[in-house]
């Protein structure tokens, strides 16, 4: 009886593991065609880092990612200024954003937020773009876009 129970338990565990697999090793772009907009306004290291890391991960997996940076998070996209290490990735926020851009993410900087501080495109990382609210709204309202806010 013990042997039968152990065999059933083993088969159950194996079938659970098999059903949890979302992709195969051959499926390198499982999010291809998906749209994600990540709005980051928090200056909190962990909160902003999580949003940026999710954007980087989704871009690597083929999603069409737009990361919108505004308010207290502007400091993370600036060319100058101290950057703290986001421990989960062992990278600074700036480095995470640059990797996201390298992987195809679109990084948009809130125009109103930048203007309030007297900043322009030249003050931010290469590949990012200061944009007005209509461009941000257009991304948010694209068919099928999922929006995350940090």
C-alpha positions as CSV (number, residue, x, y, z in Angstrom):
1,X,0.0,0.0,0.0
2,X,2.8,2.4,0.9
3,X,4.4,1.7,-2.5
4,X,1.2,2.6,-4.3
5,X,0.7,5.8,-2.3
6,X,4.3,6.8,-3.0
7,X,3.9,6.1,-6.7
8,X,0.7,8.1,-6.8
9,X,2.3,11.0,-4.9
10,X,5.3,11.0,-7.3
11,X,3.0,11.0,-10.4
12,X,0.9,13.8,-8.9
13,X,4.0,15.9,-8.3
14,X,5.4,15.2,-11.7
15,X,2.1,16.2,-13.4
16,X,1.8,19.4,-11.3
17,X,5.3,20.4,-12.4
18,X,4.6,19.7,-16.0
19,X,1.4,21.7,-16.0
20,X,3.1,24.7,-14.4
21,X,5.5,25.1,-17.3
22,X,4.5,28.1,-19.3
23,X,7.2,28.0,-21.9
24,X,9.7,25.7,-23.4
25,X,13.4,26.4,-23.7
26,X,12.8,27.0,-27.4
27,X,10.2,29.7,-26.7
28,X,12.5,32.6,-26.2
29,X,9.9,35.4,-26.7
30,X,6.8,34.2,-24.8
31,X,5.5,37.8,-24.5
32,X,5.8,38.7,-28.1
33,X,2.9,40.8,-29.2
34,X,1.9,41.8,-25.7
35,X,1.8,45.5,-24.7
36,X,2.9,46.7,-21.3
37,X,3.0,50.3,-20.0
38,X,4.9,50.7,-16.7
39,X,4.4,54.1,-15.0
40,X,7.0,54.8,-12.3
41,X,6.6,57.9,-10.2
42,X,7.9,56.6,-6.9
43,X,11.4,57.6,-5.7
44,X,11.5,54.6,-3.4
45,X,14.4,52.4,-4.3
46,X,12.6,49.1,-4.1
47,X,9.3,50.2,-5.6
48,X,10.9,51.9,-8.6
49,X,13.4,49.1,-9.0
50,X,10.6,46.5,-9.2
51,X,8.8,48.4,-11.9
52,X,12.0,48.8,-13.9
53,X,13.0,45.2,-13.5
54,X,9.6,44.0,-14.6
55,X,9.9,46.2,-17.7
56,X,13.3,44.9,-18.5
57,X,12.2,41.3,-18.0
58,X,9.1,41.8,-20.2
59,X,11.2,43.5,-23.0
60,X,13.7,40.6,-22.9
61,X,10.7,38.2,-23.4
62,X,9.5,40.1,-26.4
63,X,6.8,42.4,-25.0
64,X,6.3,45.9,-26.4
65,X,7.2,47.8,-23.3
66,X,6.9,51.5,-22.5
67,X,8.4,52.7,-19.2
68,X,7.1,56.1,-18.2
69,X,9.3,57.9,-15.7
70,X,7.9,60.9,-13.7
71,X,7.7,62.8,-10.4
72,X,10.2,61.5,-7.8
73,X,11.5,58.8,-10.1
74,X,13.1,61.3,-12.5
75,X,16.4,61.0,-10.7
76,X,16.7,57.4,-11.9
77,X,16.8,58.4,-15.5
78,X,19.1,61.4,-15.2
79,X,22.6,61.3,-16.6
80,X,24.0,62.9,-13.4
81,X,23.3,62.3,-9.8
82,X,23.9,59.5,-7.3
83,X,22.3,56.2,-8.0
84,X,21.6,53.6,-5.4
85,X,22.0,49.9,-6.1
86,X,18.8,47.9,-6.5
87,X,19.9,44.8,-4.7
88,X,17.5,42.4,-6.4
89,X,19.4,43.0,-9.7
90,X,22.7,44.3,-8.3
91,X,22.4,47.2,-10.7
92,X,21.5,50.8,-10.4
93,X,18.2,52.0,-11.6
94,X,20.0,53.9,-14.4
95,X,21.7,50.6,-15.5
96,X,18.3,48.8,-15.5
97,X,16.7,51.4,-17.7
98,X,19.7,51.3,-20.1
99,X,19.4,47.5,-20.3
100,X,15.6,47.8,-20.9
101,X,16.3,50.3,-23.7
102,X,18.9,47.9,-25.2
103,X,16.3,45.2,-25.1
104,X,13.7,47.3,-27.0
105,X,11.8,49.1,-24.3
106,X,10.6,52.6,-24.9
107,X,11.5,54.9,-22.0
108,X,9.4,58.1,-21.8
109,X,10.1,61.0,-19.4
110,X,7.1,63.1,-18.2
111,X,7.4,66.5,-19.8
112,X,5.7,68.4,-17.0
113,X,7.9,66.8,-14.4
114,X,11.1,67.5,-16.4
115,X,10.0,71.1,-17.1
116,X,9.3,71.8,-13.4
117,X,13.0,71.0,-12.7
118,X,14.3,72.8,-15.8
119,X,15.4,69.5,-17.4
120,X,15.4,68.5,-21.1
121,X,16.2,65.4,-23.2
122,X,19.9,66.2,-22.9
123,X,19.7,65.6,-19.1
124,X,18.4,62.1,-19.4
125,X,19.9,58.7,-20.4
126,X,20.5,57.9,-24.0
127,X,17.5,56.3,-25.6
128,X,14.9,58.0,-23.4
129,X,12.6,60.8,-24.6
130,X,10.9,63.6,-22.8
131,X,7.2,63.5,-24.0
132,X,4.0,65.3,-23.4
133,X,1.0,63.7,-21.8
134,X,-0.8,62.9,-25.0
135,X,2.0,60.5,-26.1
136,X,1.8,58.8,-22.7
137,X,-2.0,58.5,-22.9
138,X,-1.8,57.0,-26.4
139,X,0.4,54.2,-25.1
140,X,-1.9,53.6,-22.1
141,X,-5.0,53.4,-24.3
142,X,-3.5,51.2,-27.0
143,X,-5.6,48.1,-27.6
144,X,-4.5,45.3,-25.3
145,X,-2.1,47.3,-23.2
146,X,-1.7,46.4,-19.6
147,X,-0.7,49.2,-17.2
148,X,1.4,48.8,-14.1
149,X,2.1,51.7,-11.7
150,X,4.9,52.0,-9.2
